[in-house]
Amino acid sequence: MKTRRLELPKGASPRRWGQIHGESFAQEIKEVTAIRLGLCVRVGGFDGPKPVLELAKKHLKVLEDFDKDLHEELMGIAEGSGVDAPSILVNNHYTDLRDLGPAMDPTPKDDCTVALAHTKEGRVLVQTWDTHASATPYVMMLRVPESERGPASWVFSIVGCLGMSGLNTAGVAVAINNLKSKDARIGLVWPALVRRMLLERQAKGAFDILMDSPLGSGHHYVIADTKEAFAVETSGHLKEVIFTGSEGTLVHTNHCLSDEVGACSAVAPTSTPSERYDRMEASLRDAPPVDIPDLWSRFASHEGYPRSICTHLATEDNPHGVSTCGASVMAVHSKQIWAVTGCMVENPLEEFEFS
């Protein structure tokens, strides 16, 4: 399955970037937004779409106060696609909005795996993006051009979304895992935070942005460049640094390594974060990866299926079951990024170049 791409034009305004994004994928944005709004209602236990959209609208002001350009871009996506702005925010902020629901469904929803490792190419950051399988047809790579604010970047995303992970031309990479928070609140739409961090030219600058941001719910963020790396677990109110340094390997799934943030988080009883963490941590410890294909092969594995790193749990009866909807790998020294849509075993990596 080939990954769709969109390259935004240099020199255009953020509003126009958003409009181009929305116009380019208007039908697809309508479809995936409807899916995510429906899932938010069902998974979060909301009494219909109205309370979800009312909550989403409150997040728009937080975004505008945080970064006017990214707010403008999101509003442009709404204009270009013909989808109202609160619904576009639901598409972007789905995981955090459902955490605000009155009755969270206990079945697993997200099972991403992230690793920061060293190969002969240098530092590499790789992650799977595992969520509802119905998101797979909407995966995209977004090329954000260089501007007065910062370097160019390639961002892994879905249509209608500002971005979920990525790498910039300064060699700063960002990846994430979702964490289910018990203390969720109105906060910053997290894809805007990812985009804002990718405007920085050093990992430390991106880390500082993260630590000063008004977050809404839980995620684990990894930020790396050629010299430094930071990993931070967050909830609605907490931020805990769990890794810093220029050396070392980090593995993270969807459970907390910090006791403090863990006490504010929940893991679905049938989810697989501990098994995936143990399998990947042992793999990287016992045989450090030689190169990117070696590291990728450990992620593109069905070992232990269905409780595997790359997994596909959707069925005809449950089309929204957790699946590996895509993945990316970022080499910070060489400033190269590759991505795939869908199953990592069945689909080849595609490189997204900065030239």
C-alpha positions in Angstrom: 0.0 0.0 0.0 1.6 3.2 -1.2 1.7 6.1 1.3 0.0 9.3 0.1 1.9 12.5 0.4 1.3 16.2 0.4 4.1 18.8 0.0 3.1 22.3 1.2 4.3 25.3 -0.8 7.1 27.4 0.5 6.1 31.0 1.1 2.4 30.4 1.6 0.6 31.5 4.8 -0.3 28.9 7.5 -3.9 29.5 6.6 -3.2 28.7 3.0 -1.3 25.6 3.9 -4.3 24.4 5.8 -6.7 25.2 2.9 -4.5 23.3 0.5 -4.4 20.3 2.9 -8.2 20.4 3.2 -8.9 20.9 -0.5 -6.5 18.1 -1.5 -8.2 15.5 0.7 -11.7 16.9 1.4 -13.6 13.7 1.0 -11.1 11.6 2.9 -11.0 14.2 5.7 -14.8 14.0 6.0 -14.7 10.2 6.2 -12.0 9.8 8.8 -13.4 12.7 10.9 -16.8 11.0 11.0 -15.1 7.7 12.0 -13.1 9.4 14.8 -16.1 11.4 16.1 -18.2 8.2 16.2 -15.5 6.3 18.0 -15.0 9.2 20.5 -18.7 9.0 21.4 -18.6 5.2 21.7 -15.2 4.7 23.4 -15.5 7.7 25.8 -19.1 7.0 26.7 -20.4 10.4 25.6 -24.1 11.0 25.1 -23.8 11.6 21.4 -21.6 13.9 19.3 -22.7 17.2 20.7 -20.8 17.0 24.1 -17.7 15.9 22.2 -17.8 18.8 19.8 -18.5 21.2 22.7 -15.3 19.9 24.4 -13.4 20.2 21.2 -14.4 23.8 20.7 -12.9 24.7 24.1 -9.5 23.3 22.9 -9.4 25.8 20.0 -8.7 28.7 22.2 -5.8 26.8 23.9 -4.3 26.2 20.5 -4.7 29.8 19.4 -3.0 31.0 22.6 -0.2 28.5 22.2 0.6 29.1 18.5 -1.4 31.4 16.2 0.2 30.0 13.0 -0.8 26.4 13.9 -4.3 27.5 14.9 -4.5 29.3 11.5 -3.4 26.1 9.7 -6.0 24.0 11.5 -8.7 26.5 10.6 -7.5 26.4 7.0 -7.9 22.6 7.0 -11.5 23.1 8.1 -12.2 25.7 5.4 -10.5 23.7 2.6 -12.3 20.4 3.5 -15.7 21.9 4.4 -15.6 20.3 7.8 -16.3 22.5 10.9 -13.3 23.4 13.0 -14.4 21.5 16.2 -14.7 18.3 14.1 -11.2 18.8 12.7 -10.0 19.2 16.2 -11.6 15.8 17.1 -9.7 14.3 14.2 -6.4 15.7 15.6 -7.1 15.2 19.3 -9.1 12.0 19.3 -7.1 10.1 21.9 -7.2 13.0 24.4 -10.8 13.9 23.9 -12.0 10.3 24.6 -10.1 10.4 27.9 -12.5 13.2 28.9 -15.4 10.9 28.4 -17.6 9.8 31.3 -17.2 6.1 30.8 -14.0 4.9 29.0 -14.3 1.6 27.2 -11.7 -0.8 28.8 -10.7 -2.6 25.6 -7.4 -1.6 24.1 -7.4 1.3 21.6 -3.7 2.1 20.9 -0.7 -0.2 21.0 2.2 1.8 19.5 5.9 0.7 20.0 8.8 3.2 20.0 12.6 2.6 20.1 15.5 4.9 20.2 18.6 2.9 19.2 22.1 3.2 17.7 23.2 1.6 14.5 26.3 2.0 12.2 24.3 4.9 10.7 24.1 6.7 14.0 21.0 7.4 16.2 17.7 6.0 14.9 14.2 6.6 16.1 11.5 4.2 15.0 7.8 3.8 15.9 4.7 1.9 14.9 1.4 3.7 14.8 -1.2 1.3 16.1 -4.8 2.5 16.5 -8.2 1.7 15.0 -7.7 -0.2 11.8 -10.2 2.1 10.0 -7.6 4.8 10.1 -5.2 3.0 7.8 -6.6 4.3 4.5 -6.0 7.8 5.6 -2.3 7.7 6.6 -0.2 10.3 4.9 3.2 12.0 4.9 3.1 15.8 5.1 6.1 17.9 3.9 6.3 21.2 5.8 8.7 23.6 4.0 11.4 25.8 5.6 10.1 29.1 6.9 11.2 32.0 9.0 10.1 30.0 12.1 12.2 26.9 11.5 13.5 24.1 9.3 11.6 21.9 6.8 10.2 18.7 8.1 8.5 15.5 7.0 5.6 14.6 9.3 3.8 11.2 9.6 0.1 11.9 9.9 -3.4 11.2 8.7 -5.4 13.5 6.4 -6.8 16.5 8.2 -4.3 16.2 11.1 -1.4 18.6 11.7 1.1 15.7 12.3 1.9 12.9 14.8 5.7 12.3 14.5 8.4 13.5 12.2 12.0 14.6 11.4 13.3 18.0 10.3 16.3 19.1 8.3 18.2 20.1 11.4 18.1 16.5 12.5 15.5 16.8 15.3 13.1 13.8 15.4 10.0 13.4 17.5 8.0 10.2 18.1 5.1 9.3 20.5 3.1 6.7 22.4 -0.4 7.2 23.7 -1.0 6.9 27.4 -4.5 6.7 28.9 -4.8 9.4 31.6 -7.1 9.5 34.5 -6.5 13.3 34.9 -7.4 14.5 31.4 -8.4 18.1 31.0 -8.9 20.8 28.4 -5.4 21.3 26.9 -3.2 21.7 23.8 -4.1 19.6 20.8 -1.1 17.3 20.8 -0.4 17.2 17.0 0.2 20.9 17.2 2.8 20.3 19.9 4.6 17.8 17.6 4.6 20.3 14.8 5.8 23.1 17.1 8.7 21.0 18.4 9.8 20.2 14.9 10.4 23.9 14.3 13.4 23.7 16.7 17.0 23.1 15.5 18.0 21.2 18.6 16.4 18.5 20.7 16.9 20.6 23.9 14.8 23.4 22.4 12.0 21.0 21.5 12.2 19.5 25.0 11.8 23.0 26.5 8.7 23.6 24.4 7.2 20.3 25.6 7.9 21.0 29.3 6.2 24.5 29.0 3.1 23.3 27.1 -0.4 23.1 28.6 -1.1 19.4 27.9 -4.5 17.8 28.0 -3.9 14.1 28.5 -1.2 11.4 28.4 1.5 10.7 25.9 5.1 9.6 25.9 7.3 11.8 23.8 10.8 11.0 22.5 12.9 13.9 21.1 16.3 13.3 19.6 19.1 14.9 17.6 22.6 13.8 17.0 23.9 15.0 20.4 21.0 14.6 22.8 17.8 12.7 23.4 14.9 13.2 25.9 11.9 11.0 26.8 9.0 12.3 28.8 5.9 10.6 30.1 2.9 12.9 30.6 -0.6 12.9 31.9 -3.1 15.8 32.0 -1.2 17.5 34.8 2.2 15.7 35.1 5.4 15.6 33.1 8.2 13.1 34.1 11.5 12.9 32.3 12.4 9.2 32.0 15.5 9.3 29.7 18.2 11.8 28.8 21.6 11.5 27.3 23.7 11.0 24.2 24.0 7.3 24.5 21.8 4.4 25.4 18.7 2.6 24.0 15.1 3.4 24.9 12.0 1.2 24.3 8.5 2.4 25.1 5.1 1.0 24.6 1.7 2.1 26.2 2.4 1.7 29.9 4.4 4.1 32.1 7.9 3.6 33.3 7.4 6.4 35.8 5.5 5.5 39.0 4.2 9.0 39.4 2.7 9.3 35.9 1.7 5.6 36.1 -0.5 6.3 39.1 -2.5 8.8 36.9 -2.7 6.4 34.0 -4.6 3.2 33.0 -3.8 0.2 30.8 -6.6 -1.9 29.3 -6.5 -5.4 30.8 -6.3 -7.1 27.4 -3.7 -4.7 26.0 -0.2 -5.8 25.2 2.3 -3.1 26.3 4.3 -5.2 28.7 4.7 -8.1 26.3 5.8 -5.8 23.4 8.1 -3.9 25.7 9.8 -7.0 27.0 10.2 -8.5 23.6 11.7 -5.4 22.0 13.9 -4.5 25.0 15.4 -8.0 25.1 15.9 -8.0 21.3 17.9 -4.7 21.4 19.8 -5.6 24.5 20.8 -9.1 23.4 21.8 -8.1 19.8 22.2 -4.4 19.1 20.9 -3.5 15.6 23.5 -3.4 12.9 21.7 -1.0 10.6 18.2 0.4 9.8 17.0 -2.8 7.9 18.0 -4.9 10.9 16.2 -2.6 13.3 13.1 -2.4 11.0 12.9 -6.1 10.8 12.5 -6.3 14.6 9.5 -4.0 14.4 8.1 -5.7 11.2 7.5 -8.9 13.2 4.4 -11.0 13.8 6.2 -13.0 16.5 3.7 -13.8 19.2 0.8 -12.8 17.0 -1.8 -11.4 17.7 0.2 -9.9 20.7 3.0 -8.9 18.4 4.8 -5.7 17.5 3.1 -5.5 14.1 -0.5 -6.6 14.7 -3.9 -6.6 13.0 -6.9 -7.3 15.1 -9.7 -5.8 13.0 -12.4 -8.2 11.8 -15.6 -7.9 9.8 -17.5 -7.7 13.1 -15.0 -5.2 14.6 -13.5 -3.0 11.7 -12.1 -0.6 14.3 -9.9 -3.2 16.1 -6.4 -2.2 16.9 -4.0 -2.6 14.0 -0.6 -1.3 12.9 -1.9 1.4 10.5 1.6 2.5 9.6 5.2 3.1 10.9 8.2 5.3 10.4 11.9 5.2 11.0 14.1 8.4 11.3 17.9 8.5 11.0 18.9 11.7 12.7 22.6 11.8 11.6 21.8 11.4 7.9 18.5 13.3 8.2 16.5 10.6 6.4 13.0 9.4 7.0 11.1 6.3 5.7 7.5 5.4 6.3 5.0 2.7 5.4 1.2 2.5 5.4 -0.4 -0.6 6.9 1.3 -3.8 7.7 5.0 -3.6 8.1 5.5 -7.2 6.9 3.5 -6.8 3.7 4.4 -3.3 2.7 7.9 -2.0 1.7 9.5 1.1 3.3 9.3 4.3 1.2 11.9 7.1 1.7 10.7 10.7 1.8 13.5 13.0 0.7 14.1 16.6 1.7 15.5 17.7 -1.6 
